Amino acid sequence: MLSKVPKVTAAFWVTKVLTTGMGETTADYLVHQIDPPVAVGLAGLGLVAALLLQFGVRRYVAWVYWLAVVMVSIFGTMAADALHVGLGIPYLVSTVAFVLALAAIFLAWRTTEKSLSIHSIVTPRREFFYWATVLTTFALGTAAGDLTAMTFGLGYLASGIVFAVLIAIPALAYRRFGMNATLAFWFAYILTRPLGASFADWAAVSTERGGLDLGTGPVSLVLGVAILAFVAYLAITRRDVESLAPRPQGPAAASRP
């Protein structure tokens, strides 16, 4: 069997953080360039198209997978921002709501499939749970990043540094203290969103808001080019392709080193 998601490597984490930053600034750019409801609608259609393409392939394909992640990032950002800007829901409330939604998805996934492992995404149902989790983590990360930066008053740079420290916790706990691999993965995965988004916002926003004032458009473009470079590298080298072929059994297996 072939997995529908990539192997977790250093390139995976770098690309993931880049997509979170690009999703944040691209979403902000679009809602300021065109009518916000239209921008959200177009992002939603793009997400649906990308996910249909991802579900349609029979194995992991780098550009298809990462296109879906980028669209999830853009739409997830808009969804989280819409709750605050459009409906006036405080970031603390939306953050808690997304935590509860994520917990519900994990519970349903674990109850149904008996595992939350990303190394067994080989059926449509498991893939559905996977992408529902990914979308919710993006929305949660957006709300959490804005919570620390704006509600708690840390600003984008300080928020990015905080999340950079926090994301080291699961890596250290996994390597040094035997933390469950699946728990460590999802812990780190959730934190990639506010990590990338905080630094992207810091680069894009005005100096009055504590940023570098590079603009959402230029930052999105630079991050997009970086993502394309990493995805091209992964597609060519295939270092992130994970085969789930069953291991040999019996005498043949015993004879292997």
LOGU-254277 format. One record per residue: x, y, z of N, C-alpha, C in turn; residue in three letters. Coordinates in steps of 0.2 Angstrom, whole numbers. Example, Ala and Ser with C-alpha at 12.3 -4.5 7.8 and 13.67 -1.06 7.14 Angstrom:
<recs>
[[66 -28 39] [62 -22 39] [66 -16 39] ALA] [[64 -11 35] [68 -5 36] [64 0 39] SER] 
</recs>
This chain:
<recs>
[[4 -6 0] [0 0 0] [4 6 0] MET] [[2 12 -3] [5 18 -3] [1 23 1] LEU] [[5 27 5] [2 32 10] [0 38 5] SER] [[-6 41 8] [-8 47 4] [-5 53 7] LYS] [[-1 53 12] [3 59 15] [10 58 15] VAL] [[14 63 16] [22 62 15] [25 59 22] PRO] [[31 57 21] [35 55 26] [37 61 30] LYS] [[37 61 37] [39 66 41] [47 67 41] VAL] [[49 72 37] [56 74 37] [57 81 39] THR] [[64 83 39] [65 90 40] [62 94 35] ALA] [[62 92 28] [59 96 23] [52 97 24] ALA] [[49 92 27] [41 92 28] [40 98 33] PHE] [[44 98 38] [42 103 43] [44 110 41] TRP] [[49 111 37] [51 118 34] [45 120 29] VAL] [[43 115 25] [38 117 20] [31 118 23] THR] [[30 115 29] [24 116 33] [24 123 36] LYS] [[29 125 39] [30 132 42] [29 137 36] VAL] [[32 136 30] [31 141 25] [24 141 23] LEU] [[21 136 22] [14 136 20] [9 140 25] THR] [[11 139 32] [7 143 37] [8 151 36] THR] [[14 153 35] [16 160 34] [12 162 28] GLY] [[13 158 22] [10 161 16] [2 161 16] MET] [[-1 156 20] [-8 156 20] [-10 163 24] GLY] [[-7 164 29] [-8 170 33] [-8 177 29] GLU] [[-2 178 26] [-2 184 22] [-6 184 16] THR] [[-7 179 13] [-11 178 6] [-18 180 8] THR] [[-20 177 14] [-27 178 16] [-28 185 17] ALA] [[-24 188 21] [-24 196 22] [-24 200 16] ASP] [[-20 198 11] [-19 202 5] [-25 201 1] TYR] [[-28 195 0] [-34 194 -4] [-40 198 -1] LEU] [[-41 198 6] [-47 201 8] [-47 209 8] VAL] [[-40 212 7] [-40 219 6] [-39 221 -1] HIS] [[-39 216 -6] [-39 218 -13] [-45 217 -16] GLN] [[-49 212 -14] [-56 211 -16] [-61 211 -11] ILE] [[-67 211 -12] [-73 211 -7] [-72 205 -3] ASP] [[-72 205 4] [-70 200 8] [-75 194 7] PRO] [[-81 194 6] [-85 188 5] [-83 185 -1] PRO] [[-82 189 -6] [-79 186 -13] [-73 182 -12] VAL] [[-68 185 -8] [-62 182 -7] [-63 175 -3] ALA] [[-67 175 2] [-68 169 6] [-71 164 2] VAL] [[-76 166 -3] [-79 161 -7] [-74 158 -12] GLY] [[-70 162 -15] [-65 160 -20] [-60 155 -16] LEU] [[-58 157 -10] [-54 152 -6] [-57 146 -5] ALA] [[-64 146 -3] [-67 140 -2] [-68 135 -8] GLY] [[-69 138 -14] [-69 135 -20] [-62 132 -21] LEU] [[-57 136 -20] [-50 133 -21] [-49 127 -17] GLY] [[-51 128 -11] [-50 122 -6] [-53 116 -8] LEU] [[-60 117 -10] [-64 111 -12] [-60 107 -18] VAL] [[-58 112 -23] [-55 109 -29] [-48 105 -27] ALA] [[-44 108 -23] [-38 105 -21] [-39 99 -17] ALA] [[-44 98 -13] [-45 92 -9] [-48 87 -14] LEU] [[-53 89 -18] [-55 84 -23] [-49 81 -27] LEU] [[-45 85 -29] [-39 82 -33] [-35 78 -28] LEU] [[-34 80 -22] [-30 76 -17] [-33 69 -16] GLN] [[-40 69 -15] [-43 63 -14] [-44 58 -20] PHE] [[-43 62 -26] [-43 58 -32] [-37 54 -34] GLY] [[-31 56 -32] [-25 52 -33] [-25 46 -29] VAL] [[-21 41 -31] [-21 35 -27] [-15 34 -23] ARG] [[-11 39 -23] [-5 39 -19] [-2 46 -17] ARG] [[2 47 -13] [5 53 -12] [8 56 -18] TYR] [[6 62 -20] [10 66 -25] [11 73 -22] VAL] [[18 75 -22] [20 81 -18] [16 87 -20] ALA] [[15 89 -26] [12 95 -28] [5 95 -27] TRP] [[2 89 -27] [-5 89 -26] [-7 90 -18] VAL] [[-3 86 -14] [-3 87 -7] [-2 94 -4] TYR] [[3 97 -7] [5 103 -4] [1 109 -7] TRP] [[-2 108 -13] [-7 112 -15] [-13 112 -10] LEU] [[-15 106 -8] [-21 106 -3] [-19 109 3] ALA] [[-13 108 6] [-11 112 12] [-11 119 11] VAL] [[-9 122 6] [-9 129 5] [-16 132 5] VAL] [[-20 128 1] [-27 131 1] [-31 130 8] MET] [[-29 125 12] [-31 124 19] [-29 130 23] VAL] [[-23 132 22] [-20 137 25] [-23 144 24] SER] [[-24 145 18] [-28 152 16] [-35 152 18] ILE] [[-39 147 17] [-46 146 19] [-46 146 27] PHE] [[-42 142 30] [-42 142 37] [-41 148 41] GLY] [[-36 152 38] [-35 159 40] [-41 163 40] THR] [[-44 163 34] [-50 167 33] [-56 165 38] MET] [[-57 159 39] [-62 156 43] [-61 159 50] ALA] [[-55 158 53] [-53 161 59] [-54 168 60] ALA] [[-52 172 55] [-52 179 55] [-60 181 55] ASP] [[-64 178 51] [-71 179 50] [-75 179 57] ALA] [[-73 174 61] [-76 174 67] [-75 180 72] LEU] [[-69 183 71] [-67 189 75] [-69 195 72] HIS] [[-67 196 65] [-69 203 62] [-76 203 60] VAL] [[-79 197 57] [-86 198 55] [-91 197 60] GLY] [[-90 193 65] [-95 191 70] [-93 194 77] LEU] [[-87 197 78] [-85 200 84] [-83 195 89] GLY] [[-82 189 88] [-80 184 93] [-73 185 95] ILE] [[-72 186 102] [-65 187 104] [-60 181 102] PRO] [[-54 182 102] [-49 177 100] [-49 172 105] TYR] [[-50 173 111] [-50 168 117] [-55 163 116] LEU] [[-61 166 114] [-67 161 113] [-66 157 107] VAL] [[-64 160 102] [-63 156 95] [-57 151 96] SER] [[-52 153 100] [-47 148 101] [-49 142 105] THR] [[-53 143 110] [-56 138 114] [-61 133 110] VAL] [[-65 137 106] [-69 133 102] [-66 129 97] ALA] [[-60 131 94] [-57 127 89] [-53 121 93] PHE] [[-51 122 99] [-48 117 103] [-53 111 104] VAL] [[-59 113 106] [-64 108 107] [-66 105 101] LEU] [[-66 108 95] [-68 105 89] [-62 100 87] ALA] [[-56 102 88] [-51 97 86] [-51 91 91] LEU] [[-53 92 97] [-53 87 102] [-59 82 100] ALA] [[-64 85 97] [-70 81 95] [-68 76 89] ALA] [[-64 80 84] [-62 76 78] [-57 70 80] ILE] [[-52 72 85] [-48 67 87] [-51 61 90] PHE] [[-56 63 94] [-60 57 98] [-64 53 92] LEU] [[-67 56 88] [-70 52 82] [-66 48 78] ALA] [[-60 51 77] [-55 47 73] [-52 41 77] TRP] [[-50 42 83] [-48 37 87] [-53 32 88] ARG] [[-59 34 90] [-64 29 91] [-66 24 85] THR] [[-66 28 79] [-67 24 73] [-62 20 70] THR] [[-56 23 70] [-50 19 67] [-45 16 72] GLU] [[-46 18 78] [-42 15 84] [-35 17 84] LYS] [[-33 23 80] [-27 26 79] [-27 32 76] SER] [[-23 37 78] [-22 43 75] [-15 44 71] LEU] [[-12 38 70] [-6 38 67] [-7 41 59] SER] [[-2 45 57] [-2 47 50] [1 42 46] ILE] [[4 37 48] [7 32 44] [2 27 41] HIS] [[-4 28 42] [-9 23 40] [-15 27 36] SER] [[-13 32 33] [-18 36 29] [-19 33 22] ILE] [[-22 27 22] [-23 23 16] [-30 22 14] VAL] [[-35 24 17] [-42 24 16] [-45 30 15] THR] [[-51 31 11] [-54 37 11] [-56 40 18] PRO] [[-59 36 22] [-61 38 29] [-55 41 33] ARG] [[-50 37 33] [-44 40 37] [-42 46 34] ARG] [[-42 47 27] [-40 53 24] [-44 59 26] GLU] [[-51 57 26] [-56 62 28] [-54 65 35] PHE] [[-53 61 40] [-51 63 47] [-45 67 47] PHE] [[-40 65 42] [-34 68 42] [-35 75 40] TYR] [[-38 77 35] [-39 83 32] [-44 87 36] TRP] [[-49 84 40] [-53 88 44] [-48 91 50] ALA] [[-44 86 52] [-39 88 58] [-34 94 55] THR] [[-32 93 49] [-27 98 47] [-31 105 46] VAL] [[-37 105 43] [-41 111 43] [-42 115 50] LEU] [[-44 111 54] [-45 113 61] [-39 116 65] THR] [[-33 112 64] [-27 115 67] [-25 121 64] THR] [[-26 123 57] [-24 129 54] [-29 135 57] PHE] [[-35 133 58] [-40 138 61] [-38 140 68] ALA] [[-36 134 72] [-34 135 79] [-28 139 79] LEU] [[-23 137 75] [-17 141 75] [-17 148 74] GLY] [[-22 150 69] [-23 157 67] [-26 161 73] THR] [[-31 158 76] [-34 161 82] [-29 161 88] ALA] [[-25 156 89] [-20 156 95] [-15 161 93] ALA] [[-12 162 87] [-7 167 86] [-10 174 87] GLY] [[-16 175 84] [-19 182 85] [-20 183 93] ASP] [[-22 178 96] [-23 179 104] [-17 181 107] LEU] [[-11 178 106] [-5 180 109] [-3 187 107] THR] [[-3 188 100] [0 194 98] [-5 200 99] ALA] [[-11 200 99] [-16 205 100] [-19 206 106] MET] [[-22 200 108] [-26 200 115] [-21 201 121] THR] [[-16 197 120] [-11 197 126] [-6 202 125] PHE] [[-6 205 119] [-1 211 118] [6 210 117] GLY] [[8 203 115] [15 202 114] [17 204 108] LEU] [[13 206 103] [16 208 96] [18 201 92] GLY] [[19 202 86] [20 196 81] [27 193 82] TYR] [[32 197 83] [39 195 84] [39 191 90] LEU] [[37 194 96] [37 190 102] [33 184 102] ALA] [[27 184 99] [23 178 98] [27 173 94] SER] [[30 175 89] [34 170 85] [39 166 89] GLY] [[43 170 93] [48 167 97] [45 163 103] ILE] [[39 165 105] [36 160 110] [34 153 107] VAL] [[31 154 101] [29 147 98] [35 143 95] PHE] [[41 147 94] [47 143 92] [50 139 98] ALA] [[49 142 104] [51 139 110] [46 133 111] VAL] [[40 134 111] [35 129 112] [35 123 108] LEU] [[37 124 101] [37 119 96] [43 114 98] ILE] [[48 117 101] [54 112 103] [52 107 109] ALA] [[46 109 112] [45 104 118] [43 97 115] ILE] [[39 96 110] [37 89 108] [43 86 105] PRO] [[48 90 102] [54 87 99] [58 84 104] ALA] [[59 88 109] [63 86 115] [60 80 119] LEU] [[54 81 120] [50 76 124] [50 69 120] ALA] [[50 69 114] [50 63 110] [57 60 110] TYR] [[62 64 109] [69 61 108] [72 59 115] ARG] [[70 63 120] [74 62 127] [69 58 132] ARG] [[63 59 131] [59 56 137] [54 51 134] PHE] [[54 49 128] [50 44 125] [42 46 124] GLY] [[41 52 123] [34 54 122] [31 51 116] MET] [[25 49 116] [22 45 111] [23 49 104] ASN] [[25 45 99] [26 49 93] [20 52 89] ALA] [[14 49 90] [8 52 87] [7 58 91] THR] [[7 58 97] [5 64 101] [10 70 100] LEU] [[17 68 99] [22 73 98] [21 76 91] ALA] [[19 72 86] [18 75 79] [12 80 79] PHE] [[7 78 82] [1 83 82] [2 89 86] TRP] [[6 88 92] [7 94 96] [12 99 92] PHE] [[17 96 88] [21 101 84] [17 103 78] ALA] [[13 99 75] [9 101 69] [5 107 71] TYR] [[1 107 76] [-3 112 78] [1 119 79] ILE] [[7 118 82] [11 124 83] [14 127 77] LEU] [[15 123 72] [18 126 66] [14 132 63] THR] [[7 132 64] [3 137 61] [4 144 65] ARG] [[3 144 71] [5 151 74] [12 153 74] PRO] [[17 148 73] [24 150 72] [25 153 66] LEU] [[23 150 60] [24 153 54] [20 159 52] GLY] [[14 159 55] [10 165 54] [12 171 58] ALA] [[15 170 64] [17 176 68] [23 179 64] SER] [[28 175 62] [34 178 59] [32 181 52] PHE] [[27 178 48] [25 181 42] [21 188 43] ALA] [[17 188 48] [14 194 50] [19 200 52] ASP] [[24 198 56] [29 202 58] [33 205 52] TRP] [[34 201 47] [37 204 41] [33 208 37] ALA] [[26 207 37] [22 210 32] [19 217 35] ALA] [[17 217 42] [13 223 44] [17 229 45] VAL] [[14 234 46] [17 241 46] [22 242 53] SER] [[26 246 53] [30 248 58] [26 250 64] THR] [[21 253 63] [16 255 69] [13 249 72] GLU] [[13 244 69] [10 238 72] [16 233 74] ARG] [[22 236 74] [28 232 76] [31 227 71] GLY] [[29 228 65] [32 224 59] [37 228 55] GLY] [[39 224 50] [44 227 45] [41 231 40] LEU] [[35 230 39] [31 234 34] [33 232 26] ASP] [[35 225 25] [36 223 19] [30 222 14] LEU] [[24 222 18] [18 221 14] [16 214 13] GLY] [[10 212 13] [7 205 13] [8 202 6] THR] [[8 206 1] [9 204 -6] [16 201 -7] GLY] [[21 206 -6] [28 203 -7] [30 197 -2] PRO] [[28 197 4] [29 192 8] [26 185 6] VAL] [[20 186 3] [17 180 1] [20 177 -5] SER] [[23 182 -10] [26 180 -16] [33 176 -14] LEU] [[37 179 -9] [43 176 -7] [42 169 -4] VAL] [[37 169 0] [35 162 3] [33 157 -2] LEU] [[29 160 -7] [27 155 -12] [32 152 -16] GLY] [[37 156 -18] [43 154 -22] [47 149 -18] VAL] [[48 150 -11] [51 145 -7] [47 139 -6] ALA] [[41 139 -6] [37 133 -6] [38 129 -12] ILE] [[37 133 -18] [38 129 -24] [45 126 -25] LEU] [[50 129 -22] [57 126 -22] [57 120 -18] ALA] [[54 120 -12] [54 114 -8] [50 108 -11] PHE] [[44 110 -14] [40 105 -17] [43 102 -23] VAL] [[47 106 -27] [50 103 -33] [56 98 -30] ALA] [[59 100 -25] [65 96 -22] [62 89 -20] TYR] [[56 90 -16] [53 83 -14] [50 79 -20] LEU] [[48 82 -25] [45 79 -31] [51 75 -34] ALA] [[56 78 -35] [62 75 -39] [65 70 -35] ILE] [[67 71 -28] [71 67 -24] [66 61 -22] THR] [[60 62 -21] [55 58 -18] [57 55 -11] ARG] [[61 59 -7] [63 58 -1] [57 57 4] ARG] [[52 60 3] [46 60 7] [41 55 5] ASP] [[42 50 1] [37 45 -1] [38 39 4] VAL] [[32 38 7] [32 33 12] [29 27 10] GLU] [[32 21 9] [29 15 7] [26 11 13] SER] [[20 9 12] [17 5 18] [17 -2 16] LEU] [[21 -5 12] [21 -12 10] [22 -16 16] ALA] [[18 -22 17] [19 -26 23] [26 -29 23] PRO] [[28 -30 29] [35 -33 30] [34 -41 28] ARG] [[39 -44 25] [39 -51 24] [39 -55 31] PRO] [[35 -61 30] [34 -65 36] [38 -72 35] GLN] [[39 -75 40] [41 -82 40] [49 -82 39] GLY] [[51 -88 35] [58 -89 34] [62 -83 31] PRO] [[58 -80 26] [61 -75 22] [63 -69 26] ALA] [[58 -67 31] [59 -62 35] [65 -63 40] ALA] [[65 -69 42] [70 -71 47] [77 -71 44] ALA] [[78 -72 38] [84 -72 34] [87 -65 33] SER] [[82 -60 33] [84 -53 32] [88 -50 38] ARG] [[93 -45 36] [97 -42 42] [92 -37 46] PRO] 
</recs>
